[in-house]
């Protein structure tokens, strides 16, 4: 049942309204302090889109989540079409044992500026329960330097683990119930969205930002 999302499911999901999330300066998860700056501006979190965009979207995802994969294409589309969105990736490996392998591969590739190619390759693997072999084969087809990736995954293993733990703590602190999860400006969206759904919540987030200036 995880291989595809029906049109009916998409319509149901995108009809659900986003909830307003007013992120406090500090919240706690598992006795760890989580700051707004950590959520939005973690220097170790990969960033795409316009780094100076007027709106930030934070994407919480798992490489074993078919709903994340369905929403990812619409998310990438609106970031490109809009041109003024900053996109922050939060690898959140919670669904399967291989989820952490995918996160390590993508975050390891960041050290040679190849996070996005590896991220896209992993997100393009359909379905749930992706094997380690499938992930490795997908990564090998990218432009990543495999020898350097292996070395970086080893030498930066502790840094990658700390980043993943921060992402887990942040997701808990803001009350995400599963993947995918998005922060769109002041709004929290804990569901898959199609392109029109992203358009609506982006417009709502910008409208709210203007009112609160």
Rosetta silent file (secondary structure, phi, psi, omega in degrees, C-alpha in Angstrom):
SEQUENCE: XXXXXXXXXXXXXXXXXXXXXXXXXXXXXXXXXXXXXXXXXXXXXXXXXXXXXXXXXXXXXXXXXXXXXXXXXXXXXXXXXXXXXXXXXXXXXXXXXXXXXXXXXXXXXXXXXXXXXXXXXXXXXXXXXXXXXXXXXXXXXXXXXXXXXXXXXXXXXXXXXXXXXXXXXXXXXXXXXXXXXXXXXXXXXXXXXXXXXXXXXXXXXXXXXXXXX
SCORE:     score description
SCORE:     0.000 S_00000001
   1 L     0.000   -7.452 -176.818    0.000    0.000    0.000 S_00000001
   2 L   -91.300   -0.800 -171.516    3.031    2.252    0.235 S_00000001
   3 L   -79.578  -24.039 -177.260    3.898    2.280   -3.456 S_00000001
   4 L  -152.251  161.825  177.013    1.570    5.030   -4.630 S_00000001
   5 L  -117.366  122.938 -178.363   -0.791    7.760   -3.527 S_00000001
   6 L   -71.961  160.961  176.835   -4.175    7.869   -5.192 S_00000001
   7 H   -59.589  -36.875  179.238   -5.681   11.083   -6.509 S_00000001
   8 H   -63.325  -41.255  178.021   -8.346   10.779   -3.822 S_00000001
   9 H   -63.514  -42.257  179.720   -5.689   10.604   -1.112 S_00000001
  10 H   -62.021  -44.329 -179.679   -3.941   13.666   -2.536 S_00000001
  11 H   -63.432  -38.274  178.608   -7.164   15.652   -2.610 S_00000001
  12 H   -66.174  -44.566 -177.444   -7.927   14.656    0.956 S_00000001
  13 H   -66.405  -43.231 -177.084   -4.464   15.572    2.172 S_00000001
  14 H   -75.045  -15.911  176.590   -4.254   18.912    0.417 S_00000001
  15 H   -77.107  -20.272 -179.623   -7.705   19.870    1.664 S_00000001
  16 L   -70.800  139.810 -176.750   -6.461   19.699    5.239 S_00000001
  17 L   -84.301  147.587  175.706   -5.467   23.074    6.608 S_00000001
  18 L   -73.327  148.550  178.389   -1.992   23.838    7.837 S_00000001
  19 E   -97.213  144.746  179.761   -1.680   24.556   11.542 S_00000001
  20 E   -76.877  126.586  178.082   -0.123   27.745   12.799 S_00000001
  21 L  -119.324  107.283  174.821    3.115   27.089   14.624 S_00000001
  22 L   -90.667  104.631 -174.203    4.494   30.014   16.549 S_00000001
  23 L   -78.758  117.925  178.188    8.017   28.818   17.221 S_00000001
  24 L   -70.601  166.569  179.201    9.252   30.098   20.583 S_00000001
  25 L   -63.220  -31.962  178.816   12.810   31.227   21.026 S_00000001
  26 E  -144.592  135.411  171.645   13.473   28.055   23.025 S_00000001
  27 E  -134.207  174.115 -176.819   11.652   24.758   23.434 S_00000001
  28 E  -130.001  147.096  173.909   12.763   21.436   24.864 S_00000001
  29 E  -146.446  124.205 -178.386   12.819   17.829   23.673 S_00000001
  30 L    52.157   41.395  178.831   14.327   14.976   25.708 S_00000001
  31 L    64.993   16.521  175.153   15.863   17.584   28.027 S_00000001
  32 E  -107.100  135.116  179.371   17.668   19.200   25.104 S_00000001
  33 E   -79.508  129.782  178.648   17.169   22.876   24.397 S_00000001
  34 E  -116.373  123.327  179.425   15.957   23.615   20.882 S_00000001
  35 E  -103.841  158.293  176.480   16.181   27.174   19.624 S_00000001
  36 H   -59.901  -38.208 -179.340   14.431   28.788   16.685 S_00000001
  37 H   -64.955  -35.433  177.289   17.820   29.540   15.185 S_00000001
  38 H   -63.952  -37.579 -179.430   18.733   25.840   15.380 S_00000001
  39 H   -68.859  -47.652 -172.194   15.581   24.979   13.457 S_00000001
  40 H   -88.834  -29.205 -168.628   15.972   27.581   10.734 S_00000001
  41 H  -132.785   31.028  176.412   19.708   28.175   10.530 S_00000001
  42 L   -59.044  119.450 -175.926   21.591   25.069   11.603 S_00000001
  43 L   -64.866  -17.068 -179.488   24.915   25.568    9.768 S_00000001
  44 L   -93.111  -10.250 -179.395   25.207   21.816    9.184 S_00000001
  45 L   -80.606  131.222  178.544   21.768   21.403    7.590 S_00000001
  46 L   -62.578  144.005 -178.176   21.794   21.353    3.772 S_00000001
  47 E  -130.719  141.032  176.655   20.096   24.336    2.125 S_00000001
  48 E  -133.833 -174.483 -178.411   18.740   24.807   -1.406 S_00000001
  49 E    74.926 -148.456 -179.354   16.685   27.373   -3.256 S_00000001
  50 L   -92.582  111.712 -177.620   17.405   31.052   -2.729 S_00000001
  51 L   -61.753  -20.410  178.454   19.662   31.500    0.330 S_00000001
  52 L  -107.530   20.548 -177.711   18.340   35.060    0.658 S_00000001
  53 L   -60.643  155.420 -179.427   14.699   34.149    0.053 S_00000001
  54 L   -82.508   -5.817 -179.916   11.925   35.974    1.881 S_00000001
  55 E  -139.895  135.607  177.456   10.368   32.671    3.023 S_00000001
  56 E  -108.719  132.183  170.462   11.960   29.564    4.520 S_00000001
  57 E  -112.017  128.318  176.402   10.541   26.064    4.128 S_00000001
  58 E  -107.192  124.437 -172.821   11.977   23.377    6.402 S_00000001
  59 E  -110.129  114.756  175.862   11.498   19.850    5.048 S_00000001
  60 E  -101.070  123.496 -171.701   11.493   16.848    7.438 S_00000001
  61 E  -150.645  167.036  177.099   11.647   13.593    5.482 S_00000001
  62 L  -135.469  137.110 -177.908   12.725    9.951    5.410 S_00000001
  63 L   -69.761   -7.709  174.776   14.122    8.154    2.361 S_00000001
  64 L  -101.979   11.351 -177.061   11.754    5.263    3.103 S_00000001
  65 L  -101.287  108.745 -179.884    8.671    7.496    3.058 S_00000001
  66 H   -66.434  -27.075  178.307    6.671    7.238   -0.193 S_00000001
  67 H   -71.611  -36.621  174.564    4.578   10.250    0.819 S_00000001
  68 H   -60.690  -42.467 -177.319    7.750   12.308    1.224 S_00000001
  69 H   -66.449  -38.338  178.585    8.805   11.250   -2.260 S_00000001
  70 H   -67.207  -41.357 -179.170    5.468   12.211   -3.772 S_00000001
  71 H   -73.785  -27.536 -174.355    5.513   15.621   -2.086 S_00000001
  72 H   -59.979  -39.511 -178.400    9.201   16.244   -2.875 S_00000001
  73 H   -64.633  -40.316  177.309    8.625   16.780   -6.576 S_00000001
  74 H   -68.425  -37.615  178.406    5.985   19.435   -5.894 S_00000001
  75 H   -63.694  -47.506  179.118    8.198   21.058   -3.267 S_00000001
  76 H   -62.320  -36.849 -179.341   11.166   21.267   -5.636 S_00000001
  77 H   -64.152  -45.213 -177.449    8.875   22.613   -8.347 S_00000001
  78 H   -72.172  -34.394  177.258    7.526   25.482   -6.261 S_00000001
  79 H   -61.545  -42.142  179.630   10.983   26.393   -4.936 S_00000001
  80 H   -71.004  -44.156 -176.956   12.244   26.669   -8.504 S_00000001
  81 H   -68.935  -37.433 -177.460    9.156   28.444   -9.877 S_00000001
  82 H   -72.044  -47.821  177.894    8.914   30.908   -7.000 S_00000001
  83 L    80.858   -4.763 -176.891   12.574   31.880   -6.939 S_00000001
  84 L  -131.728   30.210  179.376   12.370   33.481   -3.501 S_00000001
  85 E  -115.176  132.951  173.327   12.129   30.462   -1.201 S_00000001
  86 E   -97.994  126.883 -175.430   14.940   29.155    0.983 S_00000001
  87 E  -113.898  122.531  179.874   14.658   25.381    1.487 S_00000001
  88 E  -109.541  127.469 -179.235   16.226   23.668    4.509 S_00000001
  89 E   -95.934  128.912  176.250   16.533   19.872    4.517 S_00000001
  90 E  -119.250   96.169  176.193   16.113   17.967    7.785 S_00000001
  91 E   -63.104  122.038 -173.681   17.000   14.310    7.335 S_00000001
  92 L  -129.856   77.679 -171.888   14.665   12.527    9.773 S_00000001
  93 L   -81.253   95.076 -173.586   15.350    8.763    9.528 S_00000001
  94 L  -125.908   -7.593 -168.304   12.571    7.139   11.550 S_00000001
  95 L   -96.399  -28.607 -175.943   10.821    4.563    9.366 S_00000001
  96 L  -155.061  164.693 -179.760   13.262    1.723    8.732 S_00000001
  97 H   -60.819  -34.724 -178.366   16.766    0.533    9.532 S_00000001
  98 H   -78.384   -8.250  179.017   17.997    1.667    6.127 S_00000001
  99 H   -61.020  -40.082  179.945   16.648    5.167    6.675 S_00000001
 100 H   -69.530  -30.490  176.458   19.754    6.083    8.672 S_00000001
 101 H   -64.159  -45.131  177.257   21.925    4.645    5.882 S_00000001
 102 H   -59.850  -43.765  179.730   20.243    6.981    3.398 S_00000001
 103 H   -62.716  -41.148 -179.843   20.721    9.937    5.722 S_00000001
 104 H   -65.834  -39.224  178.985   24.410    9.102    6.196 S_00000001
 105 H   -63.717  -47.647 -177.649   24.954    8.799    2.443 S_00000001
 106 H   -67.134  -46.522 -177.649   23.300   12.132    1.691 S_00000001
 107 H   -71.160  -29.240  174.183   24.857   14.036    4.575 S_00000001
 108 H   -66.770  -36.250  179.687   28.257   12.494    3.839 S_00000001
 109 H   -68.488  -20.046  179.613   27.989   13.748    0.259 S_00000001
 110 H   -58.578  -30.919 -175.795   27.465   17.274    1.599 S_00000001
 111 H   -71.677  -11.441  171.976   31.199   17.513    2.312 S_00000001
 112 H  -118.665   25.495  177.809   31.921   17.452   -1.432 S_00000001
 113 L    57.094   37.875 -178.903   28.936   19.692   -2.255 S_00000001
 114 L  -122.944   22.228 -179.590   26.990   16.731   -3.612 S_00000001
 115 H   -59.563  -49.575 -174.253   24.134   16.564   -1.114 S_00000001
 116 H   -62.383  -46.734  177.119   21.427   17.467   -3.623 S_00000001
 117 H   -57.428  -40.981  179.956   22.377   14.921   -6.317 S_00000001
 118 H   -71.084  -42.023  176.948   22.471   12.153   -3.716 S_00000001
 119 H   -56.612  -49.180 -179.011   19.288   13.375   -2.044 S_00000001
 120 H   -64.292  -38.868  179.263   17.427   13.406   -5.343 S_00000001
 121 H   -63.015  -41.332  179.720   18.774    9.972   -6.292 S_00000001
 122 H   -71.239  -37.721  179.214   17.555    8.477   -3.022 S_00000001
 123 H   -70.208  -21.344 -179.828   14.194   10.206   -3.221 S_00000001
 124 L   -81.951   -7.616  176.063   13.720    8.839   -6.736 S_00000001
 125 L   -76.942  118.822 -174.012   13.796    5.234   -5.484 S_00000001
 126 L   -73.494  154.170  169.143   10.104    4.298   -5.372 S_00000001
 127 L    86.504 -167.135 -175.936    8.270    2.751   -2.471 S_00000001
 128 L  -121.632  157.951  178.720    9.000    1.802    1.128 S_00000001
 129 L    73.141   39.724 -178.838   11.497   -0.616    2.642 S_00000001
 130 L   -67.230  135.464 -179.338   14.370    0.428    0.395 S_00000001
 131 L   -83.183  160.469  176.221   17.388   -1.846    0.742 S_00000001
 132 H   -59.836  -40.264 -178.754   20.912   -0.685    1.399 S_00000001
 133 H   -62.083  -41.560  176.979   21.938   -2.114   -1.965 S_00000001
 134 H   -60.342  -41.884  179.733   19.302   -0.055   -3.779 S_00000001
 135 H   -64.506  -45.466 -178.570   20.558    3.069   -2.050 S_00000001
 136 H   -64.048  -40.075  178.865   24.194    2.371   -2.880 S_00000001
 137 H   -65.066  -39.079  178.842   23.386    1.666   -6.510 S_00000001
 138 H   -65.079  -41.223 -179.367   21.418    4.914   -6.805 S_00000001
 139 H   -66.462  -38.066 -178.959   24.275    6.920   -5.286 S_00000001
 140 H   -63.293  -23.363 -179.571   26.834    5.347   -7.631 S_00000001
 141 L   -82.923   -4.986  177.995   24.874    6.711  -10.587 S_00000001
 142 L   -89.333 -178.063  179.622   25.368   10.295   -9.377 S_00000001
 143 L   -84.867    7.599 -176.944   28.396   12.548   -9.834 S_00000001
 144 L   -67.403  144.016  173.016   29.580   11.864   -6.292 S_00000001
 145 L   -80.919  106.145 -172.139   33.187   10.792   -5.733 S_00000001
 146 H   -63.499  -40.505 -179.892   32.540    7.433   -4.099 S_00000001
 147 H   -63.066  -42.876  178.347   35.972    7.081   -2.498 S_00000001
 148 H   -67.934  -37.379  178.328   35.689   10.517   -0.926 S_00000001
 149 H   -59.278  -46.710  178.648   32.132    9.789    0.177 S_00000001
 150 H   -58.965  -42.238 -179.328   33.273    6.661    1.989 S_00000001
 151 H   -67.213  -42.633 -178.694   36.080    8.615    3.648 S_00000001
 152 H   -68.064  -37.037  178.079   33.835   11.519    4.649 S_00000001
 153 H   -63.304  -29.108  177.762   31.174    9.217    6.070 S_00000001
 154 H   -81.132  -50.367 -174.802   33.880    7.768    8.311 S_00000001
 155 H   -71.436  -27.044 -179.508   35.729   10.931    9.296 S_00000001
 156 L  -107.492   19.915 -176.145   32.520   12.942    9.831 S_00000001
 157 H   -56.867  -43.264 -178.272   30.496   10.109   11.369 S_00000001
 158 H   -67.443  -40.111  179.104   30.116   11.869   14.725 S_00000001
 159 H   -64.197  -41.582  179.698   29.097   15.172   13.108 S_00000001
 160 H   -64.651  -43.486  179.666   26.492   13.421   10.954 S_00000001
 161 H   -63.061  -41.121  179.058   25.095   11.571   13.966 S_00000001
 162 H   -64.134  -39.687  178.777   24.862   14.780   15.995 S_00000001
 163 H   -64.270  -45.150  179.382   22.995   16.507   13.154 S_00000001
 164 H   -61.548  -41.200  178.455   20.523   13.629   12.830 S_00000001
 165 H   -63.797  -39.536  176.502   19.950   13.679   16.599 S_00000001
 166 H   -61.704  -43.310  179.005   19.295   17.430   16.466 S_00000001
 167 H   -60.976  -41.928  177.947   16.774   16.859   13.692 S_00000001
 168 H   -61.848  -43.329  179.886   15.057   14.164   15.765 S_00000001
 169 H   -65.881  -39.471  179.135   14.901   16.472   18.777 S_00000001
 170 H   -64.390  -46.523 -179.836   13.552   19.349   16.692 S_00000001
 171 H   -58.736  -40.949  177.562   10.831   17.186   15.162 S_00000001
 172 H   -65.593  -43.563 -175.929    9.795   16.064   18.641 S_00000001
 173 H   -63.711  -35.128 -177.850    9.893   19.590   20.029 S_00000001
 174 L   -93.877    2.190  171.163    7.598   21.023   17.356 S_00000001
 175 L    81.842   27.116  175.308    5.192   18.106   17.578 S_00000001
 176 L   -70.424  138.996 -176.441    5.592   16.373   14.238 S_00000001
 177 L  -101.707   -5.557 -179.097    3.762   13.034   14.213 S_00000001
 178 L   163.754  177.142 -178.881    5.484   11.470   11.212 S_00000001
 179 L   -93.005  150.107   -4.880    6.871   12.114    7.776 S_00000001
 180 L   -82.187  159.602  174.065    6.605   14.240    5.780 S_00000001
 181 E  -136.228  141.885 -178.268    6.625   17.392    7.854 S_00000001
 182 E  -134.864  141.094  164.831    7.120   20.952    6.704 S_00000001
 183 E  -107.786  119.906 -179.665    7.569   24.325    8.333 S_00000001
 184 E  -118.925   97.399 -172.158    6.420   26.963    5.874 S_00000001
 185 L    59.961 -124.480 -178.969    7.088   30.317    7.455 S_00000001
 186 L   -86.544    1.376 -174.393    4.954   30.304   10.619 S_00000001
 187 E  -104.462  140.946  173.427    2.943   27.259    9.536 S_00000001
 188 E  -105.049  127.551  179.142    3.464   23.595   10.358 S_00000001
 189 E  -123.111  110.369 -176.884    2.218   21.108    7.759 S_00000001
 190 L  -106.940   59.606 -177.256    2.403   17.449    8.828 S_00000001
 191 L  -165.478  163.522  175.310    1.126   15.865    5.606 S_00000001
 192 L   -75.230  141.096  177.062    1.965   15.339    1.951 S_00000001
 193 L  -124.690  147.560  169.115    1.090   18.254   -0.316 S_00000001
 194 L   -91.726 -175.830 -174.653    0.766   18.536   -4.071 S_00000001
 195 H   -60.147  -45.607 -179.573    1.882   21.636   -5.957 S_00000001
 196 H   -62.740  -35.020  177.097   -1.364   23.545   -5.413 S_00000001
 197 H   -63.800  -42.618  177.043   -1.198   22.761   -1.712 S_00000001
 198 H   -65.114  -40.201  178.706    2.278   24.252   -1.464 S_00000001
 199 H   -57.486  -43.708 -177.591    1.172   27.314   -3.434 S_00000001
 200 H   -66.957  -45.440 -176.652   -1.631   27.934   -0.952 S_00000001
 201 H   -72.235  -31.450  175.047    0.409   27.526    2.207 S_00000001
 202 H   -63.978  -43.420  178.394    3.267   29.639    0.796 S_00000001
 203 H   -63.630  -42.321  179.605    0.796   32.428    0.034 S_00000001
 204 H   -64.018  -41.201 -178.902   -0.723   32.126    3.521 S_00000001
 205 H   -65.222  -40.456  178.799    2.708   32.210    5.168 S_00000001
 206 H   -68.583  -39.071  178.961    3.725   35.340    3.276 S_00000001
 207 H   -62.687  -42.269  179.292    0.408   37.033    4.052 S_00000001
 208 H   -65.832  -40.681 -179.485    0.850   36.306    7.748 S_00000001
 209 H   -61.658  -38.367  178.623    4.442   37.565    7.688 S_00000001
 210 H   -66.294  -37.184 -178.015    3.277   40.863    6.203 S_00000001
 211 H   -70.599  -29.260 -175.012    0.609   41.271    8.887 S_00000001
 212 L   -93.601    0.372  178.411    3.039   40.646   11.733 S_00000001
 213 L   -70.337    0.000    0.000    5.715   43.115   10.548 S_00000001
